[in-house]
């Protein structure tokens, strides 16, 4: 069967016959007067591949945590009034989509964006001038079925009139502003319905589908209706209620970018450029930053980091620009490692809380910074010119605390690699008590934001927080992670981390479509597992990550090869890669490797800025065990009477 999402009208007709109180409203000719004006705090656009319209749909939403209510406003362009000047809408993209006033729309949620196994709210726009809302879901084949339990509520539907003829002054832009159908609806965060998607903190994959079709009348039903339009967006529906602070009037803006570089035609490039931050003679706080990607290069720029160069203020740093790996040994730019800004695909602007900002400048610090851009160019396209970077907002009006960023997770190394043909494999990185004890201030730090990061096979990331063997609430979790959506997330409330605490970051991977091992490393086809934690006050600790002990890895290779080959005491990265690639990944080998990476000793990177390790022994360290786990939260749905 075709696995497109299809509407089976027979299901809908049977449901209508069984239910006398279906939720339908007349479509009003203009926005109604509201008894209560609802503010929608967040929004997203379902993008369109067509030139004729600006977007397929626009969705706004807000969350009432007191009542656990998600409230939405969906806006879609209409094509009822087609004129001779609007001939573009008569193309194959819009074949009588709504000119007859009969169509269906659906907004769905699914674990990773598939239209199969999705929770859908479906709207039927009938020729009678009404819109009907249905709580529906799709099965493994994409067949859209009406849910027995109707959890969505429809509040308003109206026609929004166009504000003007032209969208822009660009003579090549032939899009026109149209009438829009606007629908206000909502549901509970948790509906206690196993056919509904449980909305959680973390990534939500939103689907929008739209197709033509008559509403079943007079016992006449169509066998199925396939969607004409289909779009996917990734968002965080449940955002914490934290006010966005205002900026002082002396806030300045600087763009830190590369300069019209020609991106190498390699599949993976890390490009570095050293420059000076302006106004550096006086200490400033960075209070916001956002990305600026060269138009057309959105799929090329994978992530961007800007580093402060941790050198004495009188040290001249070479103004290098080129591939990061081509910097000569001993280059002063190798000291540029303290992250002051980080962006990855899908992230929006990041605003610091009112109590903290990233410190830059001042008489005792260097003014040098370095931007690093990871270009992902799997097609190895040549001749692409790029000037992407980050835009910083900074002010001399200082906030109470200097903010910092700590890297948690796994060291970038092939020592932790992922077997092929695994729908679930978990790697874990440890930030152990000895490191937090040396690197954090006596009163600890407060983590206020987190950015989770993997490459293409990552499907979930989370960080556990442990104190004296007792599990604390998790620092962050995303069970539906996508490498295409790696925003910096504000935490619901600041997390207090003390010296001696343990932070354990785990990543789940899906290599079911791989026929060979996935290595840990820097390439987009390699894997990473990182949590960039934003916190205050700034401490000397910059990196707190781990990898498997070399001793344990050496023993694993010896066992996996049937005790037939001696393994060198000190394996190079090339030897490790070759060892993994030559393994026969039997079911037993995969099982043993998973147990090893979960249970055995680790080597740690416990670093100050510029990659300087804290004093101490960091090899072959025992993991910190969780002796007391968090109590299970009672399931309110299981105690709710049906």
Secondary structure in CASP SS format (residue, H / E / C, confidence):
PFRMAT SS
TARGET T0000
AUTHOR 0000-0000-0000
METHOD secondary structure of the structure
MODEL  1
X C 1.00
X C 1.00
X C 1.00
X C 1.00
X C 1.00
X E 1.00
X E 1.00
X C 1.00
X H 1.00
X H 1.00
X H 1.00
X H 1.00
X H 1.00
X H 1.00
X H 1.00
X H 1.00
X H 1.00
X H 1.00
X C 1.00
X C 1.00
X C 1.00
X C 1.00
X C 1.00
X E 1.00
X E 1.00
X E 1.00
X C 1.00
X E 1.00
X C 1.00
X C 1.00
X C 1.00
X C 1.00
X C 1.00
X C 1.00
X C 1.00
X C 1.00
X C 1.00
X C 1.00
X C 1.00
X C 1.00
X C 1.00
X E 1.00
X E 1.00
X E 1.00
X E 1.00
X E 1.00
X C 1.00
X C 1.00
X C 1.00
X C 1.00
X C 1.00
X C 1.00
X C 1.00
X C 1.00
X C 1.00
X C 1.00
X E 1.00
X E 1.00
X E 1.00
X E 1.00
X E 1.00
X E 1.00
X E 1.00
X E 1.00
X C 1.00
X C 1.00
X C 1.00
X C 1.00
X E 1.00
X E 1.00
X E 1.00
X E 1.00
X E 1.00
X E 1.00
X E 1.00
X E 1.00
X E 1.00
X C 1.00
X C 1.00
X C 1.00
X C 1.00
X C 1.00
X C 1.00
X H 1.00
X H 1.00
X H 1.00
X H 1.00
X H 1.00
X H 1.00
X H 1.00
X C 1.00
X H 1.00
X H 1.00
X H 1.00
X C 1.00
X C 1.00
X C 1.00
X C 1.00
X C 1.00
X C 1.00
X C 1.00
X C 1.00
X E 1.00
X E 1.00
X E 1.00
X E 1.00
X E 1.00
X E 1.00
X E 1.00
X E 1.00
X C 1.00
X C 1.00
X C 1.00
X C 1.00
X C 1.00
X C 1.00
X C 1.00
X C 1.00
X E 1.00
X E 1.00
X E 1.00
X E 1.00
X E 1.00
X E 1.00
X E 1.00
X C 1.00
X C 1.00
X C 1.00
X C 1.00
X E 1.00
X E 1.00
X E 1.00
X E 1.00
X E 1.00
X E 1.00
X E 1.00
X E 1.00
X E 1.00
X C 1.00
X C 1.00
X C 1.00
X C 1.00
X E 1.00
X E 1.00
X E 1.00
X E 1.00
X C 1.00
X C 1.00
X C 1.00
X C 1.00
X C 1.00
X C 1.00
X E 1.00
X E 1.00
X E 1.00
X E 1.00
X E 1.00
X E 1.00
X E 1.00
X E 1.00
X C 1.00
X C 1.00
X C 1.00
X C 1.00
X C 1.00
X E 1.00
X C 1.00
X C 1.00
X C 1.00
X C 1.00
X C 1.00
X C 1.00
X C 1.00
X C 1.00
X C 1.00
X E 1.00
X C 1.00
X C 1.00
X C 1.00
X E 1.00
X E 1.00
X E 1.00
X E 1.00
X E 1.00
X E 1.00
X E 1.00
X E 1.00
X E 1.00
X C 1.00
X C 1.00
X C 1.00
X C 1.00
X C 1.00
X C 1.00
X C 1.00
X C 1.00
X C 1.00
X C 1.00
X C 1.00
X C 1.00
X C 1.00
X C 1.00
X C 1.00
X E 1.00
X E 1.00
X E 1.00
X E 1.00
X E 1.00
X E 1.00
X E 1.00
X E 1.00
X E 1.00
X C 1.00
X C 1.00
X C 1.00
X C 1.00
X E 1.00
X C 1.00
X C 1.00
X E 1.00
X C 1.00
X C 1.00
X C 1.00
X C 1.00
X E 1.00
X E 1.00
X C 1.00
X C 1.00
X E 1.00
X E 1.00
X E 1.00
X E 1.00
X E 1.00
X E 1.00
X E 1.00
X C 1.00
X C 1.00
X C 1.00
X C 1.00
X C 1.00
X C 1.00
X C 1.00
X C 1.00
X C 1.00
X C 1.00
X C 1.00
X C 1.00
X C 1.00
X C 1.00
X C 1.00
X C 1.00
X E 1.00
X E 1.00
X E 1.00
X E 1.00
X E 1.00
X E 1.00
X C 1.00
X C 1.00
X C 1.00
X E 1.00
X E 1.00
X C 1.00
X C 1.00
X C 1.00
X C 1.00
X C 1.00
X E 1.00
X E 1.00
X E 1.00
X E 1.00
X E 1.00
X E 1.00
X E 1.00
X E 1.00
X E 1.00
X C 1.00
X C 1.00
X C 1.00
X C 1.00
X C 1.00
X C 1.00
X C 1.00
X E 1.00
X E 1.00
X E 1.00
X E 1.00
X E 1.00
X E 1.00
X E 1.00
X E 1.00
X E 1.00
X C 1.00
X C 1.00
X C 1.00
X C 1.00
X C 1.00
X C 1.00
X C 1.00
X C 1.00
X E 1.00
X E 1.00
X E 1.00
X E 1.00
X E 1.00
X E 1.00
X E 1.00
X E 1.00
X E 1.00
X C 1.00
X C 1.00
X C 1.00
X C 1.00
X C 1.00
X C 1.00
X C 1.00
X C 1.00
X C 1.00
X C 1.00
X C 1.00
X E 1.00
X E 1.00
X E 1.00
X H 1.00
X H 1.00
X H 1.00
X C 1.00
X C 1.00
X C 1.00
X C 1.00
X C 1.00
X H 1.00
X H 1.00
X H 1.00
X H 1.00
X E 1.00
X E 1.00
X E 1.00
X E 1.00
X E 1.00
X E 1.00
X E 1.00
X E 1.00
X E 1.00
X C 1.00
X C 1.00
X C 1.00
X C 1.00
X C 1.00
X E 1.00
X E 1.00
X C 1.00
X C 1.00
X C 1.00
X C 1.00
X E 1.00
X E 1.00
X E 1.00
X E 1.00
X E 1.00
X C 1.00
X C 1.00
X C 1.00
X C 1.00
X C 1.00
X C 1.00
X C 1.00
X E 1.00
X E 1.00
X E 1.00
X E 1.00
X E 1.00
X E 1.00
X E 1.00
X E 1.00
X E 1.00
X C 1.00
X C 1.00
X C 1.00
X C 1.00
X C 1.00
X C 1.00
X C 1.00
X C 1.00
X E 1.00
X E 1.00
X C 1.00
X C 1.00
X E 1.00
X E 1.00
X E 1.00
X E 1.00
X E 1.00
X E 1.00
X E 1.00
X C 1.00
X C 1.00
X C 1.00
X C 1.00
X C 1.00
X E 1.00
X E 1.00
X E 1.00
X E 1.00
X E 1.00
X E 1.00
X E 1.00
X E 1.00
X E 1.00
X E 1.00
X C 1.00
X C 1.00
X C 1.00
X C 1.00
X C 1.00
X C 1.00
X C 1.00
X E 1.00
X C 1.00
X C 1.00
X C 1.00
X C 1.00
X C 1.00
X C 1.00
X E 1.00
X E 1.00
X E 1.00
X E 1.00
X E 1.00
X E 1.00
X E 1.00
X C 1.00
X H 1.00
X H 1.00
X H 1.00
X H 1.00
X H 1.00
X H 1.00
X H 1.00
X C 1.00
X C 1.00
X C 1.00
X C 1.00
X C 1.00
X E 1.00
X E 1.00
X E 1.00
X E 1.00
X E 1.00
X E 1.00
X E 1.00
X E 1.00
X E 1.00
X C 1.00
X C 1.00
X C 1.00
X C 1.00
X E 1.00
X E 1.00
X E 1.00
X E 1.00
X E 1.00
X E 1.00
X E 1.00
X E 1.00
X E 1.00
X E 1.00
X C 1.00
X C 1.00
X E 1.00
X E 1.00
X E 1.00
X E 1.00
X E 1.00
X E 1.00
X E 1.00
X E 1.00
X E 1.00
X C 1.00
X C 1.00
X C 1.00
X E 1.00
X C 1.00
X C 1.00
X E 1.00
X C 1.00
X C 1.00
X C 1.00
X E 1.00
X E 1.00
X E 1.00
X E 1.00
X E 1.00
X E 1.00
X E 1.00
X E 1.00
X E 1.00
X C 1.00
X C 1.00
X C 1.00
X C 1.00
X E 1.00
X E 1.00
X E 1.00
X E 1.00
X E 1.00
X E 1.00
X E 1.00
X E 1.00
X C 1.00
X C 1.00
X C 1.00
X C 1.00
X C 1.00
X C 1.00
X C 1.00
X C 1.00
X E 1.00
X C 1.00
X E 1.00
X C 1.00
X C 1.00
X C 1.00
X C 1.00
X C 1.00
X C 1.00
X E 1.00
X C 1.00
X C 1.00
X E 1.00
X E 1.00
X E 1.00
X E 1.00
X E 1.00
X E 1.00
X E 1.00
X C 1.00
X C 1.00
X C 1.00
X C 1.00
X C 1.00
X C 1.00
X E 1.00
X E 1.00
X E 1.00
X E 1.00
X E 1.00
X E 1.00
X C 1.00
X H 1.00
X H 1.00
X H 1.00
X H 1.00
X H 1.00
X H 1.00
X H 1.00
X H 1.00
X H 1.00
X H 1.00
X H 1.00
X C 1.00
X C 1.00
X C 1.00
X C 1.00
X C 1.00
X C 1.00
X C 1.00
X C 1.00
X C 1.00
X C 1.00
X C 1.00
X C 1.00
X H 1.00
X H 1.00
X H 1.00
X H 1.00
X H 1.00
X H 1.00
X H 1.00
X H 1.00
X H 1.00
X H 1.00
X C 1.00
X C 1.00
X C 1.00
X C 1.00
X H 1.00
X H 1.00
X H 1.00
X H 1.00
X H 1.00
X H 1.00
X H 1.00
X H 1.00
X H 1.00
X H 1.00
X H 1.00
X H 1.00
X H 1.00
X C 1.00
X C 1.00
X E 1.00
X E 1.00
X E 1.00
X E 1.00
X E 1.00
X E 1.00
X C 1.00
X H 1.00
X H 1.00
X H 1.00
X C 1.00
X E 1.00
X C 1.00
X C 1.00
X C 1.00
X C 1.00
X C 1.00
X C 1.00
X C 1.00
X E 1.00
X C 1.00
X C 1.00
X C 1.00
X C 1.00
X C 1.00
X C 1.00
X E 1.00
X C 1.00
X C 1.00
X C 1.00
X C 1.00
X C 1.00
X C 1.00
X C 1.00
X H 1.00
X H 1.00
X H 1.00
X H 1.00
X C 1.00
X C 1.00
X C 1.00
END
